[in-house]
Amino acid sequence: MQNWYHIIPKNTGLSSYIWIIFYLLPFFFIFKTSSILEILLGILLVAGFFLSYRRSFQSKSHLFYFWVSIDILISLALTLVFGYVYFSLFLAFIIGNINHRGGFLSYYIVHLVTTIAATALLFFLKEESLFPQLPFIIITIIGVILLPFTIRYRNKQHELEDELEDANERISQLMVIEERERIARDLHDTLGQKLSLIGLKSDLAGKLIHVKPESAINEIHDIRQTARTALKEVREMVSNMSRAKLEDELIRVRQIIQAKEMEFQLEGDPSLANTPLLVENVLSMCLKEAVTNIVKHSEATWCRVMIKQSPTEVLIKVEDNGIGIKEKKESFHGRGLQGMRERLDFVNGSLEIVSLQGTTLNIRVPNVNQQSEKEDPV
């Protein structure tokens, strides 16, 4: 509930000055009476109403319902004795703030029935004196009927808005986490391939340095160039400017395969037509990860890459004659292949792994652009 000093009802459509009038108005009804005892009784009832009204904002659970019940009894007493029915609007407001559905309905029905019954009895006893107030009393009864539901609806709306704001903040945090994971995967794939190439060329240069010094020098130059290329790609990736082309990636794939002293075969056209740059980037990163796994884990002697583009999909098949995934289960569940699946899921693609004699990876991505062009003329 609100703090005790926030006892002017908010979000009711009425100005605070009108509520102040409702606070002061009962004294006008009280001082109309000629009996000192009645005046004292009226002042005590008003003071008791405000005291219990304040306590209801401070209390929780059963004490809250206790103080609201006291307010209902005092409001009925003021209505029957002094003809002041307007405290029922304060009760309608506080009942509308009850979150528990059962408690809300119970107190709403009790308050509505008692207010209408007391007002009807008051008209029966003091019809002539209440006739000038009839429009205001009717407005009060309408407020008792509608105000609790209005307050409850607005509270629910504010709760939903707060939940939506929290959800949007959570989505923003998840987007940041997802972007960090994407950058981590890209760094892993890019640096993994380049460092593997540097390691292989370093081993090769070590073998050739005494046998073929000139070839060893060339390998060292290649190592330096590969390191510069890796640094450049990392900088571009961090600045979100890295967009790998499949043709460029195949050049690096050929280099790393040949550095491993494996045979490399390419079938198909790497220049994809009508393929979004994002999709081509995903395919390039997946091809890079697949070849890196072959170089690190397969112990194969050859690697074949087949690229096939049809009106419905782009297929990249990567094959090797290595030991297969069954003997290297950690590579199947490793971060590399998991990163490939996540990237392909983002563009509605799929990854199929066949491991019999060697390993075959089928990387498929639907050719969305060609499908849409085919459907548009119809």
C-alpha positions in Angstrom: 0.0 0.0 0.0 1.0 3.7 -0.1 2.7 5.6 2.8 0.4 7.0 5.5 0.9 10.6 4.2 -0.3 9.7 0.8 -3.9 9.4 1.9 -5.3 11.5 -1.0 -6.5 8.8 -3.5 -4.6 9.0 -6.8 -5.5 7.8 -10.3 -9.2 8.3 -9.7 -9.7 11.1 -12.2 -10.5 13.6 -9.4 -8.2 16.5 -8.4 -6.5 16.5 -5.0 -8.5 19.7 -4.1 -11.8 17.8 -4.5 -10.6 15.1 -2.2 -9.6 17.8 0.4 -13.2 19.1 0.2 -14.4 15.5 1.0 -12.1 15.6 4.0 -13.6 18.9 5.3 -17.2 18.4 4.2 -18.2 16.1 7.1 -17.7 18.9 9.6 -20.3 20.9 7.8 -22.8 18.1 8.4 -21.8 17.6 12.0 -22.0 21.3 13.0 -25.5 21.6 11.5 -26.8 19.6 14.5 -27.7 21.5 17.7 -26.7 18.8 20.2 -23.1 19.2 21.7 -23.1 15.4 22.2 -23.8 14.7 18.6 -21.1 17.2 17.6 -18.5 15.5 19.8 -19.7 12.1 18.5 -19.3 13.3 14.9 -15.8 14.7 15.5 -14.7 11.4 17.2 -16.1 9.4 14.3 -14.3 11.5 11.7 -11.0 11.3 13.7 -11.5 7.6 14.1 -12.1 7.2 10.3 -9.0 9.1 9.4 -7.0 7.2 12.0 -8.1 3.8 10.8 -7.8 4.9 7.2 -4.1 5.9 7.8 -3.5 2.5 9.7 -4.9 0.6 6.7 -2.1 2.1 4.5 0.5 1.0 7.0 -0.9 -2.5 7.8 -0.7 -5.8 5.9 -2.6 -9.0 5.8 -5.3 -9.4 8.5 -4.7 -6.0 10.1 -5.4 -4.3 6.8 -8.8 -6.0 6.5 -9.5 -5.1 10.2 -8.9 -1.4 9.7 -10.9 -1.4 6.5 -13.8 -3.0 8.4 -13.6 -0.3 11.0 -13.7 2.3 8.2 -16.9 0.7 6.8 -18.6 0.8 10.2 -17.6 4.4 10.8 -18.8 5.4 7.3 -22.2 3.7 8.0 -22.5 5.5 11.3 -21.8 8.9 9.7 -24.3 8.1 7.0 -27.1 7.1 9.4 -26.5 9.8 12.1 -25.3 12.8 10.1 -26.4 12.0 6.5 -22.8 12.1 5.3 -22.3 9.3 2.7 -19.2 10.6 0.9 -16.6 8.7 3.0 -17.8 5.7 0.9 -15.7 7.0 -1.9 -12.6 6.7 0.2 -13.5 3.2 1.0 -14.2 2.4 -2.7 -10.6 3.6 -3.5 -9.0 1.5 -0.8 -11.0 -1.6 -1.7 -9.9 -1.2 -5.3 -6.3 -1.5 -4.1 -6.9 -4.9 -2.6 -4.8 -7.3 -4.7 -6.3 -10.6 -3.5 -9.3 -11.4 -5.7 -11.4 -13.0 -3.0 -10.8 -10.2 -0.5 -11.6 -7.6 -3.2 -14.9 -9.2 -4.2 -15.9 -9.8 -0.6 -15.3 -6.2 0.6 -16.7 -4.7 -2.6 -20.0 -6.6 -2.2 -20.2 -5.8 1.5 -19.4 -2.1 1.0 -21.8 -1.7 -2.0 -24.7 -3.4 -0.2 -24.2 -1.6 3.1 -23.8 1.8 1.4 -27.0 1.3 -0.7 -28.9 0.0 2.2 -27.8 2.9 4.5 -28.6 5.5 1.9 -32.0 4.0 1.2 -32.8 3.9 5.0 -31.5 7.5 5.3 -33.9 8.6 2.5 -36.7 6.8 4.2 -36.0 8.6 7.5 -34.9 12.1 6.3 -36.3 12.4 2.8 -36.8 16.2 2.8 -33.4 17.1 4.1 -31.5 14.9 1.7 -33.4 15.9 -1.5 -31.0 18.8 -2.3 -28.1 16.3 -2.1 -29.7 13.8 -4.4 -27.5 14.4 -7.5 -24.3 14.1 -5.3 -25.6 11.0 -3.6 -26.3 9.4 -6.9 -22.8 10.3 -8.1 -21.4 8.8 -4.9 -23.3 5.5 -5.4 -22.0 5.3 -9.0 -18.5 5.9 -7.7 -18.9 3.1 -5.1 -20.0 0.8 -8.0 -17.3 1.7 -10.6 -14.4 3.2 -8.7 -13.0 -0.1 -7.2 -12.9 -1.8 -10.6 -11.3 1.3 -12.1 -8.6 1.4 -9.5 -8.1 -2.4 -9.7 -7.8 -2.2 -13.5 -5.3 0.6 -13.4 -3.2 -1.2 -10.8 -3.2 -4.3 -13.0 -2.2 -2.1 -16.0 0.7 -0.6 -14.0 1.8 -4.0 -13.0 1.7 -5.2 -16.6 3.6 -2.1 -17.7 6.3 -2.8 -15.0 6.5 -6.4 -16.0 6.8 -5.4 -19.7 9.6 -2.9 -18.8 11.4 -5.6 -16.8 10.9 -8.0 -19.7 12.3 -5.5 -22.2 15.3 -4.9 -19.9 15.8 -8.6 -19.7 15.6 -8.9 -23.5 18.2 -6.2 -23.8 20.5 -8.0 -21.4 20.0 -11.3 -23.3 20.8 -9.5 -26.6 24.0 -8.2 -25.1 24.9 -11.7 -23.8 24.0 -13.2 -27.2 26.2 -10.7 -29.0 29.1 -11.4 -26.7 28.7 -15.1 -27.3 28.6 -14.5 -31.1 31.8 -12.5 -30.9 33.4 -15.2 -28.8 32.4 -17.9 -31.3 33.7 -15.8 -34.2 37.0 -15.2 -32.4 37.3 -18.9 -31.5 36.7 -19.9 -35.1 38.9 -17.2 -36.7 41.8 -17.4 -34.3 41.5 -21.2 -34.1 42.0 -21.6 -37.8 44.8 -19.0 -38.0 46.7 -20.4 -35.0 46.3 -23.9 -36.3 47.8 -22.7 -39.6 50.6 -20.9 -37.9 51.4 -24.0 -35.8 51.4 -26.3 -38.9 53.6 -23.9 -40.8 55.9 -23.5 -37.9 56.3 -27.3 -37.7 56.9 -27.5 -41.4 59.5 -24.7 -41.2 61.2 -26.5 -38.4 61.5 -29.6 -40.6 62.7 -27.7 -43.7 65.2 -25.3 -42.0 68.1 -27.7 -42.3 67.0 -29.5 -45.5 65.5 -26.6 -47.6 66.3 -23.3 -46.0 64.7 -21.3 -48.7 61.4 -23.2 -48.3 61.6 -22.7 -44.6 62.0 -18.9 -45.1 58.9 -18.9 -47.3 57.0 -20.7 -44.6 58.1 -18.2 -42.1 56.9 -15.4 -44.4 53.6 -17.2 -44.7 53.4 -17.4 -40.9 54.0 -13.7 -40.6 51.3 -13.0 -43.2 48.9 -15.3 -41.5 49.4 -13.6 -38.2 48.8 -10.2 -39.8 45.6 -11.5 -41.5 44.4 -12.9 -38.2 45.0 -9.6 -36.5 43.1 -7.7 -39.2 40.2 -10.1 -39.1 39.9 -9.8 -35.3 39.9 -6.0 -35.5 37.2 -6.1 -38.2 35.2 -8.6 -36.2 35.3 -6.5 -33.0 34.2 -3.5 -34.9 31.3 -5.5 -36.4 32.7 -5.1 -40.0 33.7 -8.6 -40.7 31.7 -10.2 -43.5 33.4 -13.2 -44.8 32.9 -14.2 -48.5 32.8 -17.9 -49.3 35.3 -17.5 -52.1 37.8 -15.8 -49.8 37.3 -18.4 -47.1 38.0 -21.2 -49.6 41.5 -19.7 -50.3 42.3 -19.9 -46.6 40.8 -23.4 -46.4 43.0 -24.6 -49.2 46.1 -23.1 -47.5 45.5 -24.8 -44.2 44.7 -28.1 -45.8 47.9 -28.0 -47.9 49.9 -26.9 -44.9 48.7 -30.1 -43.2 50.1 -32.0 -46.2 46.5 -33.2 -47.1 45.0 -33.4 -50.5 42.3 -30.8 -51.1 39.4 -31.1 -53.7 36.8 -28.5 -54.6 33.6 -29.2 -56.5 31.0 -26.6 -57.4 31.0 -22.8 -57.8 31.9 -20.8 -54.6 30.4 -17.6 -56.0 26.9 -17.8 -54.7 24.1 -16.0 -56.7 21.3 -14.1 -55.0 22.5 -15.1 -51.5 22.3 -12.5 -48.7 25.7 -11.5 -47.3 24.6 -12.6 -43.8 23.9 -16.1 -45.1 27.2 -16.3 -47.0 29.0 -15.1 -43.8 27.4 -17.9 -41.8 28.3 -20.5 -44.5 31.9 -19.2 -44.5 32.3 -19.4 -40.8 30.8 -22.9 -40.7 33.1 -24.1 -43.5 36.1 -22.6 -41.6 35.1 -24.5 -38.4 34.5 -27.7 -40.3 38.0 -27.6 -41.9 39.6 -26.6 -38.6 38.1 -29.7 -37.0 39.4 -31.9 -39.8 42.9 -30.5 -39.5 42.9 -30.9 -35.7 41.0 -34.2 -35.1 40.4 -36.3 -38.2 44.0 -37.6 -39.0 42.7 -37.7 -42.7 44.8 -37.6 -45.8 42.3 -35.8 -48.0 39.5 -33.3 -47.7 36.7 -32.6 -50.3 34.4 -29.6 -50.3 31.3 -29.7 -52.6 29.2 -26.6 -53.1 25.8 -26.9 -54.7 23.2 -24.2 -55.1 19.6 -25.1 -56.1 16.5 -22.9 -56.3 15.5 -24.0 -52.8 18.7 -24.3 -50.8 22.5 -23.9 -50.6 24.4 -27.1 -49.7 28.0 -27.3 -48.6 29.3 -30.9 -48.1 32.6 -31.3 -46.3 34.1 -34.8 -46.4 37.3 -36.4 -45.2 38.7 -40.0 -44.9 39.8 -39.7 -41.3 39.0 -41.7 -38.1 35.5 -40.4 -37.8 33.6 -38.8 -35.0 32.8 -42.1 -33.2 36.4 -42.2 -32.0 36.5 -38.5 -31.3 33.2 -37.9 -29.5 34.4 -34.8 -27.9 34.5 -33.0 -31.2 30.9 -33.8 -31.8 29.8 -32.1 -28.6 32.5 -29.5 -28.7 32.1 -25.7 -28.9 33.0 -25.6 -32.6 30.1 -27.8 -33.9 27.7 -26.3 -31.3 28.6 -22.9 -32.6 27.9 -24.0 -36.2 24.5 -25.3 -35.2 23.7 -22.0 -33.5 24.7 -19.9 -36.5 22.7 -22.1 -38.9 19.7 -22.0 -36.6 19.8 -18.2 -36.9 19.3 -18.4 -40.7 17.0 -21.4 -40.5 19.7 -23.7 -41.7 20.7 -27.2 -40.6 23.8 -29.4 -39.9 23.8 -33.1 -40.7 26.8 -35.2 -39.6 27.5 -38.7 -41.1 30.4 -40.6 -39.6 31.1 -44.0 -41.3 34.4 -44.2 -43.2 35.6 -40.7 -42.4 33.2 -37.9 -41.7 30.7 -36.0 -43.9 29.1 -32.7 -42.8 26.1 -31.5 -44.8 25.5 -27.8 -44.2 22.2 -26.6 -45.6 20.7 -23.1 -45.8 17.3 -22.4 -47.5 17.6 -20.1 -50.5 15.0 -17.6 -49.3 15.6 -14.9 -51.9 15.1 -17.3 -54.9 12.0 -18.7 -53.3 10.5 -15.3 -52.8 11.4 -14.2 -56.4 9.7 -17.3 -57.7 6.5 -16.6 -55.7 6.2 -12.9 -56.4 5.2 -13.0 -60.0 2.3 -15.3 -59.1 
